[in-house]
């Protein structure tokens, strides 16, 4: 078994060396067909586009991607040519929920908020969307959900149409895969027609895929409707992103919504376990990243109370200051790829233990958001 892996996937080095004939590492965006002429297993991230031009004529039989999505892989070609595709669904759901909530409250500001007066519309209710739905309800938001494939499968009356969701939501968060064709196509899902029915002063967040929003339409809309607040983590033509949209958007980050230490550990564990199972090899994944993720961080909830109301922006900024990431990208957009590859991985909510949750009149189930909780003695 000869393996070629993206050098930027953490905790991978040393795992397969004892059992593989050869293990090599290189930057994901530099991998070429020539590099694969003596490769059986390819381990990648989104920066390696796996299609016929890369794979044809190579012995690659397995592709493992340490990501949730597989839209950078031509899965139809792989299926037709006997190439197994392995991914890591749900690995970074906690990180993306953290990014989303941090962006929402950064845009809402530090005022005392009655979240029961705010409606959050979630488009795409898979691993990430479901967790966001649970967290948002725990915080007190009204929640609308749109997921046509799930609605079709389940026949659940809880779902609503995209147009209805957009017209009734104060905040719209996108969590769909990128589908370029078919009945449930998501390419350019948010176009000029959908933008035209947004509420005044709405917030739009995209941590899904860049092509889900028609950037040309969004740029034009923002030029005419400056009250729409936009938070973007994903872009068309990454890493060469639109400088116009970068300036227009309120919050801008370089495709790092899922970049938590916990999420990276999860992703590596998932693909390593799946590869071991595929090749009939027992690999202990519990030790991967264990030393780096064992620390628990204590946060005193009383610190964020004002007249027995929580200053949500300050609270969520304690764990992740999204504005800092945004400012860095706005100042140096040409370093988009560098920011991603050198990103200091943050900890998810699950790493934080909240103190004094029972010593307030606030009724929030913090566990539903992902936190550990304890009351002070």
N, C-alpha and C positions, 0 to 999 in steps of 0.2 A: 504494500500500500504506500503510494507516494502522494504526499500532501503539499499543497501550496495554500498558504493562509495570509490574509490581510494582517500586516504587522501591527495595526492599530487596534486589533481586538484584544482586550485585556484578559489576563489570566490564562492565556492559551499556551504560551511557551512552556515546554516541559511536560505537557499532558500526553501528547501522542508520540513523542520521541522514543519511549521505550518499546512501543508496539508497531511503529511504522518503519518501512524501509528507508524512507527519506522524508524530512519535513523542512520546507523552506518558507520564508516570510518575505513579503514585499508590500509596498504601498498599493492599496486597492485600486486606485485610479491609474496605475501604471501596468496592470496585468494585461498581457496580450496573448494572442493565440500561440505565438512562439513559446511563451512561458509555460503553456499547457501541454506541449508535445510529450512531456514525460510526467504528467500529473493525472492521478486517478481521482483524488478528492480535492475539491476547491472549497475553501472556507472564506466567506466574504462578508461585506457590509453593502450598503446601498450604492457605494461609489463604483462598484464593479458591475457593469451592465453585461449580463450573460445572455447572449443571443447566438444565432447561427454563425455569424461572422467570427465570434470569439471561440465557439465550441466545436465547430465542424472540423473533422479530421484529427481531433484530439481524443485521448483515451479517458477523458473525464467521465466518470460514472455516477458521481455524487456531488451535489452542490449543497453546502450548508451555509445559510445566511443568518448571521447573528442579529436579525431584525424581525420585527413583527410582520411587515409586508414583504411581498415577493414581486412587486411590479417592476423591479429592475432585472427580473429573470423572465425569459420567454418560456413560460411553463409548458406551452403547447409543443414547442420544439423539443423540450426536454422529455416530455411524455412520449412523443413520437420516436425519440431516439434512445429510449431506455435509460434516461438520466434521472436519478432520484433527487428530488428537491426537499430539503429540510429547512424549516424556519423556526422562529421562537415566538409564537403567538402569545400575547399578553405579558411578555417579559418586562416591558417598560410602562405598563398601564399606570402604575402609581406615579411615575415621574411625569407623565403627560397630564394627569389630573392635577398634580402639583403646579405645573407650568400654567395650566388653564386657570386655576383658582387665583394664583398669584397675579396673572395678567388682569383678570376680572377686577380684583380689588384694587390693583394699582390704578386702574382706569376709573373706578368708582370713587376713589379717594378715601380720606380718613374720617369723613363725617359719620355720625351715628346712622346706621342703615337699618331700615325696616325691610328685610329681605323678602318678607311675605308680599311686598308690593312689587317685587321684581320677578319677571318671568324669564327663565333660561330655556332656550330651545336647543336641543341636542340633535344633531344630524349625524346618524350613524351610531347604533347602540350595540356595538360588539364588546370586546373586553374593556376598552377604554371608555366608551360611551356609557356602558352600564355602571362602571365604577364612578364616573362623574355624576350620573343620575342619582346614585345612592348618596354621594357626598353632598350634592346640591340640595337634596330633600332634607338631609340632616341639618344643613345650615338654615333652612327655612325658605328657600326659593320655591316658587311655583315652577314646575318643570313640564315642558312639552317635548315629545320625542318623535323623530321621523326616521324610519328605516324600512323602505319598501320591500327589500328581500325578506326581512324578518316578518313583516306584516303579512306578506304573501304566504310564508310558511306556517305562521302561527294563527293567523286570522284574529289577532288581538286588537280589540277596540281602543287600546291605550295609544295606539299610533295615530299620527295625523299627517296630512300632506305637507310638503315642503312650503308651498305658498301660504298655507294657513299658519304654519309654525313661524315663518318669517314675519308675517303681518302682525302677529300677536306677541312676539318675543322682544324683550328689551336687550337680551344678549343672545347671540347665536354662535354656537361652537361646533366646528366641523370635525368629524371623526370617521370619515369614510375611506375605504381603499380607492385607489385611482383605477377606474374602469374606463377604457377609451372607447368601448363600443358595447352593444347589447341593450337589453331592456332596462337594465339598471345602470346605465352609463353614468359616470360621475365626472367625466372630463367637462370642464366649463359648467359645472352644476350651478355655481353662483355667477349668473350672467346679468346683462343689463335689465332684463325683464324681472328677475328676482330682486335685484338691487332696488328697483323702482318701488317695491312694496315694503321696504324696510321702514320701521318706525323712525321718526325723528330722534336724534341722539342715541341711536342704537349702538351696540358694540358687536363687532364681528371678529371671531377668533378662528385662525386656521393653523392647526398643528397636524393636519392629515397629510396632504400632498399638495404641491404647488399648483398643479393643473386643475385642481378642483374649483379654483376661482379663476375666472377669465380676467387676467390682470389688465388687459387693455380696457375692458369695461369698468373695472374697479378704479383705475387711474382717472378715467373720464368722470366717473360718478363722484369721486372724492374732490375733483377740481371744482365741481358744481355744488357739492354738499359737504362742506367742511365739518359738519356736526357729527358725522359718522366716525366712530372711533374704531380703529382696526389694529389688531395684534396679529402679527404674522411670524411664524417660525419656519414655514416652508414656502418655496418660491418656484416660479417657472425659471428654467435655465440656470439652476444652481451649478456652480457657485457664482456665475456671472449675472447677478440679480439686477433688477431694474432700480436705477438710482432715483428715478422719479417716485416710484412707489415706496422706496426706502425713506424718502423725505416725507411723504404724505402720511405714512402709517404712524400710529402713536407708539406702538411697541414693536420692535423688530429684533429677532434673534436668528442665529445661523443654523437652523435645523438641529437644535439641541434640546427640544422639549423632552425627549425621552432619555436624555443623558444624565442619569443618576448613577451613583456607584452601585446601588442596589439593583437597578435595571440592567447594568452591564454584567454584573455577576449572574443575574438570572439568565440573561441571554447566553452567556458562555456555558453555564451549567446545562441549559436545555439542549443546545446543539451538541455538546460533548456527550451527554446521555443518549441522545438520539443516534449519533454516529456509532457509539459503542454498541447500542442495540442492533443497529443495521449490520455491523460486522461481527456480531456475536462475541463482543469483548466486554468484560466487566470493568467499568471505570468508576471509581469513587468520586462523585461530583460534590459531595457535601463540604469538602475542604476548599473548594475553589472560592477564593475571595473571603473565606470565613474570618480570617484575622482582621481584615479591613472593615467588615460590616458588623462586628460584634458590639462595638461601642454604642451605647444609648445616650441620647442627649436630652437633658432636662430643660423644660420650658415652663415657667410659672405663669399661669393664665391671668393671675391677678395683675400682672405687669401691664396688661393690655386692656384693662377695664377703665371705662370713663362713665360715671353715673350708672354703673352696672350694665353698660353696653360695651361690646367688644369693638375695639378699633381694628377691624379685620385687615386693613392694608398693612398696618404696623405688625400685626400678628403673623401674617403670611410672609411678609418681607424678612422676618426674623429667620425663617428657614430658607428662603430663596429671594434674593433681591433681583427681580427680573429687570428692573430699570437699569441696573449696572450692565447687564448683558446687552441690553438694547442700545445704550449709549456707545458701547465699544463698537458695535457693528455700524451704527450710523456714522461714527467718526472714521472708521477704516473698513469700508465694505469690500475692498480688494483683499482683505485678509479673511474672508468668509471661511475658506477651507482650513486655513491655519487655526482660526478660532475653534473650529470643530475638533480638529485633531489634537489640540493642546488644552481642551476644555477641562477645567477643574471640576470633577464630578461631584455633584451635590448629593446629599442624603435625602431620601424620601420621608414622608410623614411617619412611616412605620419605624423609623429610627428615633423618633422623638417621643419622649414620655412627658405628658402634660401633668403639671402639678396643680392642685387646688380646683379641680373641676367640680368637686362637690361643695365648694365653699362660695358659690355664686348662685344667683337666681336664674342664670342662663340655662335653658334646657336644650342642650345640643348633645347628640350622641356622637362624641368625638371618635369613637371606634368605627362608626360608619364612614368617617372621612379617611380613616387609616391610621390614626394615632393610637399610641398606648396611653392609658390614663391611670392616675392614682390620686387619691386625696391626701392632703398633708396631715400629719399627725399633731 
